[in-house]
Every structure is written in C-alpha cells, then in structure tokens.
Amino acid sequence: MGKKVALIGASGRIGSKIAAELLKRGHTVTGIARNPEKITVTGMKNASGDYTDPQAMAQVLKGHDAIISAASFIPEQAEQLITSVRGSGVKRFLMVGGAASLQTEPGGKKVIETIDLPPAWKGPIMEGIRTLGLLKEVKDFDWTFFSPAVQIGPGERTGKFRLGGEVVVKDAAGVSKISYDDFAIAMVDELEQGKHIKARFTIGY
C-alpha cells in the first residue's frame, strides 16, 4: 500500500533520487522546495515551502503519512524544522542527516574530530549534529536520522550495501562511501519497514 509522502528538499541531488525511488515503488509524493520550478523529477505534485517559515510549512505538510527531509542544514534553524513537523500533525519523520557525528571506530573518535573542515562547511555540518541532538529529545513523533557514508555522490544503483548504527560503515579497503541511488533505496526501505524508529542509522558498501 503506497504512502502519501511530503519530501522537503525535492530539488536537491539527494532529494531528487529519493523522489524517484518513492515514485518507482508506488508512493504518492508532494515535492517541496523553496523554488519548486527547480524540481526535475516528474510524476509528483510540487509545492513551495521553506521550513524557516514553520507555520506555512506545517500547512503544506499536513495530511501526509510521512515527511522526509532532504533539505540542507541551515545554521540555527533546526528548531524551526522540528516545529514545522510538529505543527503538521504527521507522526513519521525521516531525515537525511550527516556523517560528522558518527564514530570512526566503535568507541572511537567522531568523524568531525578527524577532518579539517573548510569554514564554509562548518556551520551546516555543526547544525546537522545539533539537529540529531534535538531529535533525540522528541517524544511526540517517530523520527529517524539517516547518516550517509562519509563519501556520498553519483554512482551505480546496486541495491547492495550494509547498514550500521553509530559507527561508520567501511568497505574492505577502509573506505566509507555510498551512491545517491543506493542511499535513496535505503531511505525508502526505512519508510516502508520502520526499523530505526527514534534512532539514527548509517550506510556504506
């Protein structure tokens, strides 16, 4: 049975792949973007929305079975995103997170502690970490924070990957990577199966 899904950030690189995967599996999708004319995937209803205006966004999100956010993190805006979800009354929320707060090894350092970030990246990455912390306090809706591999980009749709929890998933060569397409498969799997309710999980080959 297909679900009615609101997809925030549907015009982005990851968002467009998630949109295509949802449609391929028979879900009904409302693609939401600040500039909906930039949404390239066809076959869904598009709407204008910006979670920095939580009252308006809540109205766009209402009436769906689930919300997926593939939007970029905007510093100091996590509360507004959560307020948008809460105001919509939708009880299932899935989010494209970041890899920075994952542990590099069990009990080891976090990824953020092992990389030298360009200043322009630091704000959004730190906001991703803060958003996960805020979600961990949420009790009134079922959230999932899905961290990609350390490297995510264009690549094949293989359907062959491994999932993890708080620790980076690496291949035999010690590399943590995933394609946008395979990330999208795992996101829609989670929507359909709900194996990581009120939890974070991650992915890699």
Backbone as a printed PyTorch tensor [residue, N CA C, xyz], in Angstrom:
tensor([[[  0.8580,  -1.1970,   0.0000],
         [  0.0000,   0.0000,   0.0000],
         [  0.8940,   1.2480,   0.0000]],

        [[  0.7520,   2.0760,  -1.0190],
         [  1.5850,   3.2700,  -1.1010],
         [  1.2390,   4.2930,  -0.0270]],

        [[  2.2330,   5.0650,   0.3490],
         [  2.0360,   6.1160,   1.3520],
         [  2.0340,   7.4830,   0.6690]],

        [[  1.4080,   8.4430,   1.3440],
         [  1.4710,   9.8360,   0.9020],
         [  2.6560,  10.4800,   1.6110]],

        [[  3.6650,  10.8650,   0.8510],
         [  4.9150,  11.3470,   1.4280],
         [  5.1700,  12.7940,   1.0200]],

        [[  5.4850,  13.6390,   1.9890],
         [  5.9410,  15.0030,   1.7320],
         [  7.4650,  14.9920,   1.7560]],

        [[  8.0830,  15.4210,   0.6820],
         [  9.5410,  15.3890,   0.5620],
         [ 10.0840,  16.8090,   0.5070]],

        [[ 10.6800,  17.2380,   1.6080],
         [ 11.2930,  18.5740,   1.6970],
         [ 12.6800,  18.5020,   1.0520]],

        [[ 12.9850,  19.4650,   0.2070],
         [ 14.2910,  19.4480,  -0.4620],
         [ 14.2850,  18.5670,  -1.7000]],

        [[ 13.1490,  18.4840,  -2.3770],
         [ 12.9960,  17.5660,  -3.5160],
         [ 13.8010,  17.9850,  -4.7410]],

        [[ 14.3070,  19.2250,  -4.7510],
         [ 15.0650,  19.6860,  -5.9180],
         [ 16.5540,  19.3820,  -5.8070]],

        [[ 16.9900,  18.9230,  -4.6490],
         [ 18.4180,  18.6850,  -4.4340],
         [ 18.9120,  17.3650,  -5.0130]],

        [[ 20.2220,  17.1440,  -4.9350],
         [ 20.8200,  15.9340,  -5.5110],
         [ 20.3090,  14.6700,  -4.8340]],

        [[ 20.2680,  14.6800,  -3.5070],
         [ 19.7600,  13.5050,  -2.7880],
         [ 18.2320,  13.4780,  -2.8540]],

        [[ 17.6180,  14.6350,  -2.6830],
         [ 16.1510,  14.7050,  -2.7020],
         [ 15.5500,  14.1800,  -3.9920]],

        [[ 16.1720,  14.5070,  -5.1290],
         [ 15.6230,  14.0560,  -6.4100],
         [ 15.7350,  12.5390,  -6.5500]],

        [[ 16.7890,  11.9540,  -6.0050],
         [ 16.9430,  10.4870,  -6.0520],
         [ 15.9150,   9.8020,  -5.1410]],

        [[ 15.6650,  10.3940,  -3.9730],
         [ 14.6500,   9.8370,  -3.0660],
         [ 13.2720,   9.9460,  -3.7140]],

        [[ 13.0050,  11.0700,  -4.3640],
         [ 11.7200,  11.2530,  -5.0550],
         [ 11.5080,  10.1630,  -6.1010]],

        [[ 12.5250,   9.9170,  -6.9120],
         [ 12.4190,   8.9080,  -7.9740],
         [ 12.1860,   7.5180,  -7.3920]],

        [[ 12.8600,   7.2180,  -6.2870],
         [ 12.7220,   5.8920,  -5.6480],
         [ 11.3210,   5.7320,  -5.0490]],

        [[ 10.8140,   6.7760,  -4.4250],
         [  9.4530,   6.7330,  -3.8720],
         [  8.4230,   6.4620,  -4.9680]],

        [[  8.5490,   7.1780,  -6.0650],
         [  7.5940,   7.0300,  -7.1650],
         [  7.6980,   5.6400,  -7.7970]],

        [[  8.9280,   5.1480,  -7.9220],
         [  9.1560,   3.8160,  -8.5020],
         [  8.4300,   2.7470,  -7.6980]],

        [[  8.3060,   2.9670,  -6.3930],
         [  7.6680,   1.9790,  -5.5220],
         [  6.1830,   2.2390,  -5.2840]],

        [[  5.6230,   3.2040,  -5.9950],
         [  4.1780,   3.3970,  -5.9190],
         [  3.6820,   4.3200,  -4.8300]],

        [[  4.5930,   5.1090,  -4.2340],
         [  4.1550,   6.0850,  -3.2380],
         [  3.7070,   7.3770,  -3.9410]],

        [[  2.8340,   8.1140,  -3.2740],
         [  2.3780,   9.4130,  -3.7820],
         [  3.2210,  10.4930,  -3.1170]],

        [[  3.8320,  11.3630,  -3.9090],
         [  4.8180,  12.2980,  -3.3660],
         [  4.4250,  13.7480,  -3.6240]],

        [[  4.5450,  14.5620,  -2.5760],
         [  4.4980,  16.0090,  -2.7310],
         [  5.9390,  16.5020,  -2.6180]],

        [[  6.4700,  17.0110,  -3.7170],
         [  7.8370,  17.5380,  -3.7110],
         [  7.8270,  18.9820,  -3.2500]],

        [[  8.5960,  19.2770,  -2.2010],
         [  8.5860,  20.6210,  -1.6120],
         [  9.9770,  21.2380,  -1.7540]],

        [[ 10.0100,  22.4670,  -2.2390],
         [ 11.2750,  23.1910,  -2.3670],
         [ 10.9960,  24.6850,  -2.2740]],

        [[ 12.0320,  25.4380,  -1.9310],
         [ 11.8710,  26.8910,  -1.9180],
         [ 11.5130,  27.3850,  -3.3210]],

        [[ 12.1500,  26.7390,  -4.3060],
         [ 11.8740,  27.0700,  -5.7100],
         [ 11.3990,  25.8010,  -6.4100]],

        [[ 10.0950,  25.5030,  -6.3370],
         [  9.6000,  24.2300,  -6.8670],
         [  9.8190,  24.0530,  -8.3730]],

        [[ 10.0460,  25.1760,  -9.0870],
         [ 10.3070,  25.0580, -10.5230],
         [ 11.6500,  24.3570, -10.7960]],

        [[ 12.4910,  24.2490,  -9.7670],
         [ 13.7910,  23.5760,  -9.9240],
         [ 13.7020,  22.0640,  -9.7030]],

        [[ 12.5260,  21.5660,  -9.3210],
         [ 12.3560,  20.1230,  -9.1330],
         [ 12.3300,  19.4500, -10.5070]],

        [[ 13.2180,  18.4860, -10.7090],
         [ 13.3780,  17.8800, -12.0380],
         [ 12.6200,  16.5650, -12.1980]],

        [[ 12.2250,  15.9360, -11.0820],
         [ 11.5410,  14.6410, -11.1600],
         [ 10.0690,  14.8760, -11.4990]],

        [[  9.5550,  14.1250, -12.4630],
         [  8.1490,  14.2700, -12.8460],
         [  7.3130,  13.1740, -12.1860]],

        [[  6.0060,  13.4040, -12.1200],
         [  5.1150,  12.3830, -11.5840],
         [  4.6510,  12.6530, -10.1740]],

        [[  4.9860,  13.8270,  -9.6400],
         [  4.5100,  14.1680,  -8.2980],
         [  3.9710,  15.5950,  -8.2900]],

        [[  3.2190,  15.8990,  -7.2500],
         [  2.7130,  17.2540,  -7.0510],
         [  3.8280,  18.0690,  -6.4110]],

        [[  4.0770,  19.2440,  -6.8950],
         [  5.1160,  20.0900,  -6.3220],
         [  4.5040,  21.2590,  -5.5640]],

        [[  5.1940,  21.6780,  -4.5150],
         [  4.6990,  22.7790,  -3.6920],
         [  5.8680,  23.6340,  -3.2220]],

        [[  5.5850,  24.8930,  -3.0080],
         [  6.5760,  25.8190,  -2.4720],
         [  6.5480,  25.7330,  -0.9480]],

        [[  7.7280,  25.6200,  -0.3460],
         [  7.7840,  25.5540,   1.1100],
         [  9.1850,  25.7960,   1.6170]],

        [[  9.2690,  26.3990,   2.7880],
         [ 10.5560,  26.7150,   3.4020],
         [ 10.3720,  26.5250,   4.9030]],

        [[ 11.1200,  25.5720,   5.4800],
         [ 10.8810,  25.2700,   6.8930],
         [ 11.2850,  26.3990,   7.8320]],

        [[ 11.9420,  27.4610,   7.2870],
         [ 12.2290,  28.6100,   8.1470],
         [ 10.9730,  29.4600,   8.3720]],

        [[  9.8740,  29.0660,   7.7130],
         [  8.5430,  29.6460,   7.9910],
         [  7.6600,  28.4840,   8.4650]],

        [[  7.8130,  28.0720,   9.7350],
         [  7.1850,  26.8370,  10.2080],
         [  5.6690,  26.7970,  10.0960]],

        [[  5.0190,  27.9390,  10.2520],
         [  3.5620,  27.9520,  10.1960],
         [  3.0710,  27.6050,   8.7830]],

        [[  3.6820,  28.2350,   7.7880],
         [  3.2990,  27.9660,   6.3960],
         [  3.7030,  26.5400,   6.0100]],

        [[  4.8920,  26.1120,   6.4350],
         [  5.3560,  24.7710,   6.0860],
         [  4.4610,  23.7020,   6.6890]],

        [[  4.0110,  23.9030,   7.9230],
         [  3.1250,  22.9250,   8.5710],
         [  1.8660,  22.6910,   7.7410]],

        [[  1.3560,  23.7440,   7.1280],
         [  0.1500,  23.6110,   6.2990],
         [  0.4190,  22.7740,   5.0480]],

        [[  1.6030,  22.9430,   4.4620],
         [  1.9820,  22.1680,   3.2710],
         [  2.1590,  20.6860,   3.6230]],

        [[  2.6690,  20.4360,   4.8360],
         [  2.9780,  19.0680,   5.2580],
         [  1.7460,  18.2890,   5.7290]],

        [[  0.7090,  19.0010,   6.1540],
         [ -0.4950,  18.3470,   6.7100],
         [ -1.0900,  17.3190,   5.7570]],

        [[ -1.6520,  16.2490,   6.3240],
         [ -2.3890,  15.2870,   5.5200],
         [ -1.5470,  14.1920,   4.8870]],

        [[ -0.2410,  14.2020,   5.1320],
         [  0.6340,  13.1550,   4.5910],
         [  0.8220,  12.0380,   5.6260]],

        [[  1.2200,  10.8660,   5.1540],
         [  1.5200,   9.7470,   6.0650],
         [  2.9050,   9.8810,   6.6670]],

        [[  3.8070,  10.5220,   5.9390],
         [  5.1890,  10.6540,   6.4050],
         [  5.8220,  11.8720,   5.7480]],

        [[  6.8540,  12.3880,   6.4130],
         [  7.6450,  13.5060,   5.8920],
         [  9.0870,  13.0260,   5.7950]],

        [[  9.7260,  13.2980,   4.6650],
         [ 11.1690,  13.0670,   4.5380],
         [ 11.8130,  14.4210,   4.2700]],

        [[ 12.8520,  14.7550,   5.0270],
         [ 13.6010,  15.9810,   4.7570],
         [ 14.9460,  15.6300,   4.1440]],

        [[ 15.1570,  16.1320,   2.9180],
         [ 16.4660,  16.0340,   2.2780],
         [ 17.0390,  17.4390,   2.1080]],

        [[ 16.5520,  18.3550,   2.9270],
         [ 16.9770,  19.7530,   2.8330],
         [ 18.3560,  19.9450,   3.4640]],

        [[ 19.0650,  20.9450,   2.9880],
         [ 20.3590,  21.2920,   3.5840],
         [ 20.1380,  21.8430,   4.9870]],

        [[ 21.1300,  21.6410,   5.8370],
         [ 21.0550,  22.2030,   7.1890],
         [ 21.3930,  23.6870,   7.1380]],

        [[ 20.5200,  24.4920,   7.7460],
         [ 20.7500,  25.9320,   7.8280],
         [ 21.0670,  26.2470,   9.2900]],

        [[ 22.2380,  26.8150,   9.5830],
         [ 22.5950,  27.0920,  10.9770],
         [ 21.4880,  27.8140,  11.7440]],

        [[ 21.2650,  27.3140,  12.9480],
         [ 20.2870,  27.8850,  13.8940],
         [ 18.8370,  27.7150,  13.4470]],

        [[ 18.5530,  26.7410,  12.5720],
         [ 17.1810,  26.5780,  12.0900],
         [ 16.5720,  25.2240,  12.4490]],

        [[ 17.2870,  24.3770,  13.1820],
         [ 16.7790,  23.0300,  13.4770],
         [ 15.4340,  23.0800,  14.2030]],

        [[ 15.3060,  24.0030,  15.1360],
         [ 14.0510,  24.1070,  15.8920],
         [ 12.8780,  24.3980,  14.9620]],

        [[ 13.1210,  25.2090,  13.9330],
         [ 12.0290,  25.5580,  13.0150],
         [ 11.6000,  24.3540,  12.1750]],

        [[ 12.5590,  23.5250,  11.8070],
         [ 12.2110,  22.3070,  11.0700],
         [ 11.3520,  21.3900,  11.9450]],

        [[ 11.7720,  21.1960,  13.1900],
         [ 11.0180,  20.3330,  14.1120],
         [  9.6360,  20.9330,  14.3840]],

        [[  9.5610,  22.2480,  14.5130],
         [  8.2660,  22.9260,  14.7220],
         [  7.3530,  22.7250,  13.5180]],

        [[  7.9270,  22.7430,  12.3190],
         [  7.1350,  22.5130,  11.1030],
         [  6.5140,  21.1290,  11.1170]],

        [[  7.3290,  20.1270,  11.4710],
         [  6.8370,  18.7400,  11.5260],
         [  5.7580,  18.6150,  12.5970]],

        [[  6.0450,  19.1490,  13.7480],
         [  5.1010,  19.0510,  14.8780],
         [  3.7750,  19.7290,  14.5270]],

        [[  3.8420,  20.8800,  13.9070],
         [  2.6350,  21.6310,  13.5580],
         [  1.7880,  20.9490,  12.5010]],

        [[  2.4100,  20.0570,  11.7220],
         [  1.6830,  19.3710,  10.6490],
         [  0.7930,  18.2530,  11.1710]],

        [[  1.1280,  17.7350,  12.3650],
         [  0.3920,  16.5910,  12.9050],
         [  0.8210,  15.2550,  12.3180]],

        [[  1.7810,  15.2470,  11.3790],
         [  2.2880,  13.9920,  10.7930],
         [  3.2170,  13.3300,  11.8040]],

        [[  3.0330,  12.0290,  12.0140],
         [  3.7380,  11.3550,  13.1090],
         [  4.9960,  10.5940,  12.6780]],

        [[  5.3100,  10.5850,  11.3820],
         [  6.5110,   9.8810,  10.9100],
         [  7.3900,  10.8590,  10.1500]],

        [[  8.6390,  10.9910,  10.6030],
         [  9.5810,  11.9550,  10.0280],
         [ 10.9310,  11.2880,   9.8190]],

        [[ 11.4150,  11.3210,   8.5890],
         [ 12.7270,  10.7670,   8.2620],
         [ 13.5980,  11.8890,   7.7160]],

        [[ 14.8820,  11.8330,   8.0540],
         [ 15.7490,  12.9510,   7.7160],
         [ 17.0660,  12.4820,   7.1430]],

        [[ 17.4820,  13.1220,   6.0630],
         [ 18.8380,  12.9190,   5.5510],
         [ 19.7710,  13.6710,   6.4910]],

        [[ 20.5810,  12.9400,   7.2260],
         [ 21.4850,  13.5560,   8.1900],
         [ 22.8800,  13.7250,   7.6150]],

        [[ 23.8380,  13.8910,   8.5010],
         [ 25.2340,  13.9880,   8.1030],
         [ 26.0300,  12.8680,   8.7440]],

        [[ 27.2640,  12.7070,   8.2870],
         [ 28.1400,  11.6410,   8.8110],
         [ 29.0700,  12.1260,   9.9100]],

        [[ 29.1000,  13.4360,  10.1330],
         [ 30.1380,  14.0150,  11.0040],
         [ 30.1000,  13.5120,  12.4440]],

        [[ 28.9060,  13.1530,  12.9350],
         [ 28.7990,  12.7300,  14.3390],
         [ 28.9290,  11.2200,  14.5110]],

        [[ 29.1460,  10.4880,  13.4120],
         [ 29.3830,   9.0390,  13.5210],
         [ 30.7540,   8.7760,  14.1410]],

        [[ 30.8850,   7.6480,  14.8170],
         [ 32.1900,   7.2250,  15.3290],
         [ 32.9800,   6.5680,  14.2010]],

        [[ 34.2810,   6.8660,  14.1360],
         [ 35.1250,   6.2540,  13.1020],
         [ 35.3680,   4.7720,  13.3950]],

        [[ 35.4250,   4.4230,  14.6600],
         [ 35.5450,   3.0320,  15.1310],
         [ 34.6510,   2.9120,  16.3550]],

        [[ 34.2210,   1.6930,  16.7310],
         [ 33.4100,   1.5630,  17.9500],
         [ 34.1140,   2.1840,  19.1560]],

        [[ 33.4530,   3.1390,  19.7770],
         [ 34.0380,   3.8050,  20.9520],
         [ 35.1350,   4.7880,  20.6110]],

        [[ 35.3780,   5.0050,  19.3170],
         [ 36.4810,   5.8780,  18.8880],
         [ 36.0520,   7.3200,  18.6900]],

        [[ 36.9350,   8.0590,  18.0230],
         [ 36.6570,   9.4640,  17.7430],
         [ 35.4990,   9.5970,  16.7590]],

        [[ 34.8740,  10.7700,  16.7690],
         [ 33.8430,  11.0600,  15.7800],
         [ 34.5130,  11.5910,  14.5100]],

        [[ 33.8360,  11.4020,  13.3850],
         [ 34.3720,  11.8440,  12.0940],
         [ 34.7690,  13.3170,  12.1510]],

        [[ 33.9320,  14.1400,  12.7880],
         [ 34.1850,  15.5780,  12.8770],
         [ 35.5290,  15.8880,  13.5460]],

        [[ 35.9810,  14.9800,  14.4140],
         [ 37.2460,  15.1910,  15.1470],
         [ 38.4670,  14.7840,  14.3230]],

        [[ 38.2350,  14.1740,  13.1630],
         [ 39.3590,  13.6450,  12.3780],
         [ 39.5440,  14.3710,  11.0460]],

        [[ 38.6980,  15.3680,  10.7760],
         [ 38.8100,  16.0730,   9.4910],
         [ 39.0000,  17.5700,   9.7210]],

        [[ 39.6490,  18.2020,   8.7540],
         [ 39.8700,  19.6460,   8.7980],
         [ 38.8470,  20.2910,   7.8700]],

        [[ 37.8440,  20.9030,   8.4560],
         [ 36.7180,  21.4140,   7.6600],
         [ 36.9980,  22.8070,   7.1090]],

        [[ 36.6490,  23.0330,   5.8300],
         [ 36.6480,  24.4190,   5.3420],
         [ 35.6190,  25.2200,   6.1360]],

        [[ 35.9300,  26.4740,   6.4760],
         [ 35.0000,  27.2780,   7.2870],
         [ 33.5760,  27.3150,   6.7320]],

        [[ 33.4280,  27.3330,   5.4020],
         [ 32.0880,  27.4220,   4.7950],
         [ 31.2430,  26.1820,   5.0870]],

        [[ 31.8940,  25.0580,   5.3350],
         [ 31.1600,  23.8140,   5.5930],
         [ 30.7710,  23.6560,   7.0560]],

        [[ 31.5160,  24.3520,   7.9040],
         [ 31.3960,  24.0660,   9.3380],
         [ 30.0000,  24.3410,   9.8900]],

        [[ 29.3910,  25.4740,   9.5040],
         [ 28.0740,  25.8380,  10.0420],
         [ 27.0240,  24.7750,   9.7730]],

        [[ 26.8090,  24.4060,   8.4910],
         [ 25.8050,  23.3760,   8.2040],
         [ 26.1190,  22.0360,   8.8600]],

        [[ 27.3890,  21.6510,   8.8980],
         [ 27.7430,  20.3550,   9.4990],
         [ 27.4590,  20.3580,  11.0030]],

        [[ 27.8180,  21.4380,  11.6740],
         [ 27.5490,  21.5250,  13.1150],
         [ 26.0430,  21.5620,  13.3800]],

        [[ 25.2780,  22.1630,  12.4520],
         [ 23.8200,  22.2060,  12.6190],
         [ 23.2220,  20.8060,  12.4760]],

        [[ 23.8080,  19.9960,  11.5890],
         [ 23.3620,  18.6130,  11.4620],
         [ 23.5380,  17.8460,  12.7640]],

        [[ 24.6830,  18.0500,  13.3930],
         [ 24.9650,  17.3890,  14.6770],
         [ 23.9720,  17.8750,  15.7370]],

        [[ 23.7170,  19.1840,  15.7490],
         [ 22.7840,  19.7650,  16.7280],
         [ 21.3630,  19.2570,  16.4960]],

        [[ 20.9890,  19.0950,  15.2290],
         [ 19.6470,  18.6070,  14.9020],
         [ 19.4260,  17.2080,  15.4510]],

        [[ 20.4160,  16.3410,  15.3030],
         [ 20.3010,  14.9890,  15.8550],
         [ 20.1120,  15.0450,  17.3650]],

        [[ 20.8530,  15.9230,  18.0280],
         [ 20.7000,  16.0730,  19.4790],
         [ 19.3020,  16.5030,  19.8680]],

        [[ 18.7220,  17.4150,  19.0940],
         [ 17.3570,  17.8770,  19.3750],
         [ 16.3380,  16.7740,  19.1130]],

        [[ 16.5220,  16.0220,  18.0340],
         [ 15.5860,  14.9330,  17.7280],
         [ 15.5730,  13.8750,  18.8240]],

        [[ 16.7220,  13.6500,  19.4330],
         [ 16.8030,  12.6370,  20.4990],
         [ 15.9170,  12.9800,  21.6920]],

        [[ 15.5080,  14.2450,  21.7960],
         [ 14.6100,  14.6760,  22.8810],
         [ 13.1380,  14.6070,  22.4770]],

        [[ 12.8710,  14.3500,  21.1960],
         [ 11.4910,  14.3640,  20.6810],
         [ 10.7760,  13.0690,  21.0520]],

        [[  9.6040,  13.2080,  21.6580],
         [  8.8160,  12.0350,  22.0660],
         [  7.4760,  11.9330,  21.3320]],

        [[  7.0450,  13.0320,  20.6880],
         [  5.6670,  13.0790,  20.1750],
         [  5.5330,  12.7290,  18.6940]],

        [[  6.6300,  12.3990,  18.0100],
         [  6.5250,  11.8110,  16.6760],
         [  7.7040,  10.8630,  16.4560]],

        [[  7.5310,   9.9570,  15.5100],
         [  8.5340,   8.9200,  15.2460],
         [  9.5410,   9.4190,  14.2150]],

        [[ 10.7310,   9.7540,  14.6840],
         [ 11.7650,  10.3010,  13.8110],
         [ 12.8270,   9.2470,  13.4970]],

        [[ 13.5100,   9.4380,  12.3840],
         [ 14.6840,   8.6500,  12.0090],
         [ 15.6880,   9.5990,  11.3690]],

        [[ 16.9410,   9.5170,  11.7920],
         [ 18.0230,  10.3560,  11.2590],
         [ 18.9660,   9.4220,  10.5150]],

        [[ 19.0240,   9.5480,   9.1910],
         [ 19.7840,   8.6210,   8.3570],
         [ 21.0710,   9.2950,   7.8840]],

        [[ 22.1960,   8.8960,   8.4960],
         [ 23.5020,   9.4530,   8.1340],
         [ 24.0700,   8.7220,   6.9200]],

        [[ 24.4880,   9.4300,   5.8950],
         [ 25.1200,   8.7590,   4.7630],
         [ 26.5150,   8.2640,   5.1290]],

        [[ 27.1450,   7.5620,   4.1970],
         [ 28.5570,   7.2350,   4.3520],
         [ 29.3530,   8.5420,   4.3360]],

        [[ 30.6220,   8.4620,   4.7150],
         [ 31.4550,   9.6670,   4.7310],
         [ 31.5420,  10.2730,   3.3290]],

        [[ 31.6360,   9.4040,   2.3020],
         [ 31.6280,   9.8720,   0.9130],
         [ 30.3050,   9.4720,   0.2650]],

        [[ 29.5620,  10.4640,  -0.2250],
         [ 28.3250,  10.1770,  -0.9610],
         [ 28.3420,  10.9960,  -2.2360]],

        [[ 27.9590,  10.3640,  -3.3450],
         [ 27.9960,  11.0710,  -4.6170],
         [ 27.3590,  10.2400,  -5.7080]],

        [[ 27.4860,  10.6880,  -6.9650],
         [ 26.9260,   9.9350,  -8.0820],
         [ 27.5560,   8.5440,  -8.1530]],

        [[ 26.7870,   7.5870,  -8.6280],
         [ 27.2970,   6.2220,  -8.7450],
         [ 26.1850,   5.2800,  -9.1410]],

        [[ 26.4980,   4.0090,  -9.0970],
         [ 25.5290,   2.9970,  -9.5220],
         [ 24.4150,   2.7940,  -8.5090]],

        [[ 23.2990,   2.2900,  -9.0160],
         [ 22.2030,   1.8140,  -8.1610],
         [ 22.3750,   0.3040,  -8.0650]],

        [[ 23.0310,  -0.1580,  -6.9950],
         [ 23.3620,  -1.5820,  -6.8740],
         [ 22.3890,  -2.3460,  -5.9870]],

        [[ 21.7980,  -1.6560,  -4.9890],
         [ 20.9490,  -2.3450,  -4.0170],
         [ 21.7340,  -3.2200,  -3.0590]],

        [[ 23.0610,  -3.1460,  -3.1430],
         [ 23.9210,  -3.9700,  -2.2700],
         [ 24.7290,  -3.0450,  -1.3680]],

        [[ 24.3800,  -3.0310,  -0.1070],
         [ 25.0510,  -2.1590,   0.8550],
         [ 24.8400,  -2.7370,   2.2460]],

        [[ 25.5230,  -2.1500,   3.2060],
         [ 25.3620,  -2.5790,   4.6030],
         [ 24.9100,  -1.3820,   5.4390]],

        [[ 24.1230,  -1.6700,   6.4650],
         [ 23.6520,  -0.6240,   7.3690],
         [ 24.3830,  -0.7300,   8.7040]],

        [[ 24.4840,   0.3930,   9.3910],
         [ 25.0920,   0.4150,  10.7200],
         [ 24.3410,   1.3760,  11.6170]],

        [[ 24.8380,   1.5540,  12.8390],
         [ 24.1850,   2.4260,  13.8070],
         [ 24.9570,   3.7130,  14.0320]],

        [[ 25.8190,   3.6930,  15.0400],
         [ 26.5640,   4.9020,  15.4160],
         [ 27.9820,   4.9190,  14.8490]],

        [[ 28.3710,   3.8410,  14.1620],
         [ 29.7530,   3.7110,  13.6850],
         [ 29.7700,   3.7030,  12.1550]],

        [[ 30.7470,   4.4050,  11.5770],
         [ 30.9180,   4.4640,  10.1200],
         [ 30.9940,   3.0510,   9.5300]],

        [[ 30.2820,   2.8370,   8.4210],
         [ 30.3550,   1.5590,   7.6980],
         [ 31.4140,   1.7030,   6.5990]],

        [[ 32.4740,   0.8530,   6.6720],
         [ 33.5800,   0.9310,   5.7150],
         [ 33.6730,  -0.3490,   4.8990]],

        [[ 34.2140,  -0.2250,   3.6810],
         [ 34.4350,  -1.4130,   2.8580],
         [ 35.7710,  -2.0690,   3.2220]],

        [[ 36.1520,  -3.1010,   2.4850],
         [ 37.3730,  -3.8600,   2.8120],
         [ 38.6230,  -2.9880,   2.7600]],

        [[ 38.5670,  -1.9290,   1.9520],
         [ 39.7210,  -1.0250,   1.8410],
         [ 39.6960,   0.0810,   2.8990]],

        [[ 38.6840,   0.0390,   3.7870],
         [ 38.5820,   1.0480,   4.8500],
         [ 37.9330,   2.3430,   4.4090]],

        [[ 37.2700,   2.2940,   3.2520],
         [ 36.6160,   3.4950,   2.7200],
         [ 35.1230,   3.4520,   3.0240]],

        [[ 34.5810,   4.5790,   3.4380],
         [ 33.1390,   4.6950,   3.7110],
         [ 32.5150,   5.4930,   2.5790]],

        [[ 31.7550,   4.7920,   1.7010],
         [ 31.1450,   5.5040,   0.5800],
         [ 29.8150,   4.8630,   0.2000]],

        [[ 28.9910,   5.6620,  -0.4870],
         [ 27.6850,   5.1860,  -0.9720],
         [ 27.2680,   6.0860,  -2.1390]],

        [[ 26.4940,   5.5490,  -3.0630],
         [ 25.9550,   6.3800,  -4.1520],
         [ 24.6430,   7.0130,  -3.6990]],

        [[ 24.2770,   8.1160,  -4.3550],
         [ 22.9840,   8.7440,  -4.0670],
         [ 21.8480,   7.7400,  -4.2580]],

        [[ 21.9500,   6.9390,  -5.3310],
         [ 20.8660,   6.0000,  -5.6530],
         [ 20.6870,   4.9400,  -4.5680]],

        [[ 21.7950,   4.3850,  -4.0780],
         [ 21.6880,   3.3500,  -3.0460],
         [ 21.2490,   3.9450,  -1.7100]],

        [[ 21.6730,   5.1720,  -1.4310],
         [ 21.1840,   5.8590,  -0.2300],
         [ 19.6660,   6.0030,  -0.3050]],

        [[ 19.1670,   6.3790,  -1.4790],
         [ 17.7140,   6.5530,  -1.6640],
         [ 16.9670,   5.2430,  -1.4540]],

        [[ 17.5290,   4.1310,  -1.9400],
         [ 16.9050,   2.8200,  -1.7230],
         [ 16.7300,   2.5700,  -0.2300]],

        [[ 17.8070,   2.7900,   0.5270],
         [ 17.7670,   2.5080,   1.9700],
         [ 16.8250,   3.4530,   2.7040]],

        [[ 16.7140,   4.7020,   2.2400],
         [ 15.7880,   5.6430,   2.8720],
         [ 14.3450,   5.1750,   2.6830]],

        [[ 14.0020,   4.7340,   1.4660],
         [ 12.6260,   4.3000,   1.2080],
         [ 12.3620,   2.9530,   1.8940]],

        [[ 13.3830,   2.0980,   1.9890],
         [ 13.2460,   0.8720,   2.7910],
         [ 12.8360,   1.2190,   4.2220]],

        [[ 13.5030,   2.2250,   4.7880],
         [ 13.2140,   2.6210,   6.1720],
         [ 11.7990,   3.1770,   6.2940]],

        [[ 11.3760,   3.9520,   5.3200],
         [  9.9940,   4.4550,   5.3150],
         [  9.0120,   3.2900,   5.3640]],

        [[  9.2640,   2.2690,   4.5680],
         [  8.3330,   1.1490,   4.4350],
         [  8.4160,   0.1750,   5.6070]],

        [[  9.6050,   0.0220,   6.1920],
         [  9.8140,  -1.0270,   7.1920],
         [  9.9020,  -0.5140,   8.6350]],

        [[ 10.3050,   0.7450,   8.8070],
         [ 10.3630,   1.3430,  10.1490],
         [ 11.2370,   0.5970,  11.1390]],

        [[ 12.4630,   0.2880,  10.7250],
         [ 13.3660,  -0.4720,  11.6020],
         [ 14.2140,   0.4190,  12.5150]],

        [[ 14.1950,   1.7220,  12.2880],
         [ 15.0440,   2.6290,  13.0780],
         [ 14.2050,   3.7980,  13.6020]],

        [[ 13.1540,   3.4550,  14.3580],
         [ 12.2730,   4.4870,  14.9180],
         [ 12.9560,   5.1370,  16.1180]],

        [[ 12.9260,   6.4690,  16.1430],
         [ 13.5930,   7.2580,  17.1980],
         [ 15.0650,   6.8500,  17.3250]],

        [[ 15.7230,   6.7330,  16.1830],
         [ 17.1160,   6.2960,  16.1670],
         [ 17.8300,   6.8680,  14.9400]],

        [[ 19.1530,   6.8190,  14.9990],
         [ 19.9940,   7.1570,  13.8550],
         [ 20.5490,   5.8550,  13.2770]],

        [[ 20.6850,   5.8200,  11.9630],
         [ 21.4190,   4.7090,  11.3450],
         [ 22.2460,   5.2530,  10.1900]],

        [[ 23.1300,   4.3990,   9.6520],
         [ 24.0150,   4.8140,   8.5780],
         [ 24.1810,   3.6920,   7.5730]],

        [[ 24.9760,   3.9500,   6.5390],
         [ 25.0670,   3.0470,   5.3910],
         [ 26.4760,   3.0860,   4.8040]],

        [[ 26.8430,   2.0500,   4.0830],
         [ 28.1070,   2.0140,   3.3410],
         [ 28.1990,   0.7030,   2.5880]],

        [[ 29.1840,   0.6230,   1.7130],
         [ 29.3700,  -0.6230,   0.9540],
         [ 30.1910,  -1.6290,   1.7650]]])
